Amino acid sequence: MNKKVFVFSESSGNACEMLTGAKTLGDNCSVILVGNESDAAELIAHGAQKVFLFEKEKDIMLEAYADDISKVVAEEKPALFMVGMTNRGRTIAAMVAQAIQAPCVSECKSITTDAEGRYVLGRKIYSGMASTSEVCTSGTLVVTLPMRTYEAETADTSLTGEIIRKKRESECKVKLVEVRAKAGDSVDVSAADTVVLFGRGVAKQEDMPMIEELTAALGGVTACTRPIAVDYKWMPISRYIGLSGKSVKPKLYLDIGSSGQIQQIAGAQDAKIIVAINNNPSEPVFNVCDYAVAGDLYEAVPILTKLIKALH
């Protein structure tokens, strides 16, 4: 194969995930890291052969490293530069692509190679209603990938790699003055292995404890559809799942009382198992779920909760 693949993410955990994919797409995998030696060692244990380490400075914005990251990519000339699609990752990917005059393809769901060794990118289009395959013919390709596109492999501390220390050389015109915790919800639904979502089939806010009890029995997190968060304001906006909200990739996604319209289910279509509870079997959610309960959620949810608790 003889291809260099580089990885970057503001989260070392996300970088470990992408290394799983990188090792199938090239035979020389490196990571560009803004962090510390402990993070670098973790990346080597997950298969990085080289880690280009920029020591994280507490008063410097991550975007300030973009020019220096671009220089590393320009010098090393990887065939593929994989960037975690976090808020800042999107920005870094665009800045690097512009600096090295390379194409940047966002939100890739899959990356494979064809018979000629070119990268083939799988993406969702039209609100997730269709898929497209795009072939890259450039020298270096920059792509962004959603969190949890790959699963991190078990760390192997016997693996060895090289840590190459780099120094930020570009001028920083913006200083980070203060970091404050975001007020409100602290739950990250996108990181959960089990997600219980409810929609307008739940008639009133006073009925939410019924859903929360099921969520607790499953050891998951509760999420909602857009109207529940935006219109009714029963839950924080950070909890709604859909095309314009959060995207999740849990092992189990339980959809309760929502229609499963494409704008909503697009945020959960990569879940490993989708279970739907709805009293209308003609709703779109029944076309995408793995298991379905066609019945009144007010009857089904308490029964399901009782059965799950009995298993513990």
N, C-alpha and C positions, 0 to 999 in steps of 0.2 A: 504493500500500500504506500509506504514511504511518504506519509503526509503528517504535517504538524497540525495539531489542534490545540487552540488556546481557549481557556475558560476564564471568565471574570464574573464575580457577583459581590455585592456589598455584604452578603451573608456567606460565611464559610460553609455553613450547612448546605446551602443551595449549591455552592461550588462542588461540594462532595457529590451531590445528586448528579450534576451535569458531567462529572468525571466518569460516571457509569456509562453515559452515552458517548462521551468523547473517546473512550477506549475502543468502541466499536467502529469509530469513524476515522481513526488515524492510529499510527503506531508510535507517535511521539506526542505525549500529552503534557501540557504545561498550564500553570495557573498564574494569573496576575492577581496579586493580593494586596489590598490596603488593610493591614492588620498587624499581627505580631508573630513571633516565632512559634508560639504554641499553635496558632491557627495554621501556620505553614507546615508544621509537623503532622497535623491532622490531615491535611491535604495530601501529603506524601504517603501517609498510611492508607489513603483511598486511591492511590495510583498515579499521582502527579510525579512526573520524572524531574520537572524543574518547577520551582516556585519563585517568581519574580516578586520580591517582597518590598513594598513601600511601607515604612513604619507609619502607622496612623497617628496623625497629629490632632490633638483634641480640639483645637480652635480653627481647623481647616475643613471646609466643605468637601465632600467627596468629589464633586464636579471639578475641583481645583486640580485633581490628579489626571484629568482627561488628556491633556497634552502629553504628559509623561507616559501614560498608558499607550497613547497613539504612537509615540516614538518606539516603544518596545515592540509593538505589533509591526510597525514599518520595518524595523531592523530584522526581526525574526521571520517575517513573511509566512505566517501560518496559512494553510489553505482554508481554515475555518476558525472563526472567533466567536465562541458561544457566550452570550451574556444573559444572566438571569434577569427576567422581566419584572424587576421591582421598580418602584417609582424612579429611583435614581439610576437604576440599570438601563432603563429606556433612554435616559438622557445621555449616559456615557456611551451607549452603543451608537447613537446618532452622531455624537461628537467625534468618536473614533472613525466611523465610516466616512464622515466628511473630511477629516484630516488626511486619511490615506487614500481618499477617492475610491472607495469600495462600495459595492451595493450593500444595503442594510434591509433585511427581511424580518419583519416583526411577527411576533406571536406564532411561532412555528409549533405545530403539534407533534411533528415527527421529522426526523432527518435520516435519510438512507442514501445509498450510492447506487448508481446504475452500472451497466456493463462497461461503460467507458470511464468509470471512477468519478463521475461528476456527482455533486450533491443534489439530491432530490428532496425538496421541502414540501411537507404536507401542511396545509393550512385550512382553517374553516372560513367560509365566506357566507354572505347573505344571512347574517345572524345565526350562523351554525346550521343552516338548512342545506348547505352543500359543502363539498370539499374540493380543494384544488391541489395539484402537484406542480411545483415550479422547479425548473432545472437551472443550476448556476453554472455559468461558463467563465466566471471571472477568476483572477489569480487568488484573491483573498475575499472571503465572504463573511460578512458580519450578520449574525442572527440573534434574535431575542427569543427566549423560551420561558413559558410560564413556570412558576414554582411547581415542583413535584412532577415535572414531565418525566423524570427518571427517578428511580429509587436508589438511594445511597447504598452501596455495598458495605458489608462488615469491614471495619478497619483492620488492616494487617500491619502491625508495627514492625514486622520483619522487612518490609519494603524500604528501599533506600531511594533517595533523591537529592537533588542539589537545590539549596536555597541561595538565590542570587539577590543580594541586597541592592536596592535601588534608592536613589535620593530624589525627592521632588525638586525639580529645577525650574518649573514654570512659575511665573509670578502669580500670586494670589491676591486679587483685589477685593475679595470679600472675606471677612472673618466671621467665624461662628461665635457669637457672643454668649448665647445661652440655649440650653436644651430643656424643654419642659414636657412633662408627660401630657399626652393628649387627654383632655377632659372627657369623661364619659366611659364608654365601653372599653374594656381591656381584653376581651375575648377575640381571638383571631380565628374566625370560622374556616379560613382557607387552610389552616394547619391541622384541623381535626380529622381523626380517622373515622368518626361517626358523626353524621349531621342529621338532625331531625328538623325538617322544614315544615312550616304550616302556612296555609293561605286563608282566603276569605271564607273557607268552609267552617272555620272557627268563628262562631257567631258574635261573640263579645269578648272583650278583654278579660273579664272575670273568669273565662274558661281557660286561659293560658296555663294556670297551674297543672291542669290535666296533661298538657303537652310537656311541660317542664318535668313532671314526674316520670313520664316515659323516657325523656332524654336522660335523666339521672340514672334510671335503671339500666340504660344502655351504655352509660359512661361517655356520652357524647356532648355536643353543644347544640343549642337551639338556634335555628335561623328562620327566615321568613321571606315571603314574596314582597315585591316592591310596594304594593298598596298598604300592606301592614305597617311598613316602616315610614313611607313617605306620606301617605294620605291619613292613615289612622294614628301614626306615631306611637304604636304600641311597643315597638322595639327600636333600638338605635339603627341608623342608616347603615352602619358597618355590618349589620347582620343580614341584610337582604341579599339574596343570591339571584343572579340573572345577568343578562348581557351588559347592562349598565351598572351592575353591582359587583359583588364578589364572585369569583370562580372558585370552585372547590373540586377536590379529587379524593374523596374519602373512600375507605373500604366499604362503608355502608352509608347509603343516602336514603332516608325515609321521608317520603313526600306525603304530607297529610292535608287533605282538603284544599289542594290547589289544582288548577286546570292543567298545568304543565304546558302552557303555551311556549312556543319556541324561544321567545325573548327571556323567559324565566328558566326553562330547562337547559338552555345553552350554557348556563353557569355551572351545571352539574353533570353534563353528559359524559364526562370522563370518570365518573364514580364507578367503582368496580361492581357494586351491586346496588340497584335502584329498586326500592319497594314503594308502592303507591297505595294509599287508602283514600277512596273517593266513592261517593254514592252514585256517581254518574259514569257508567262504564264506557261512554262515548267520548269522554274527555281525552285530549291529546296525550296526557301523561301515561295512559294505558298503552300507547304505542311505543313507548321508550323504556318502560320499566321491565325488570326481570321477574318480579313477583307483584301480584295485585290483589287487593281486597276491595271488592265492589260492595260497599256497605256504608252505613252511617258511622262516621268517625266517633260520634259520641258513645257508640256501643263498642266499636272495634278497639279504640285506644285504651280504655280501662282494662279490657280483657287481655290485650297484648302486654300491658304493663304488669298485670298480675302474673301472667305466664313467665315473663322474663325474670321477675323477682323470685319466682319459685325455683328458677335454675341456679340461683346464687347460693 
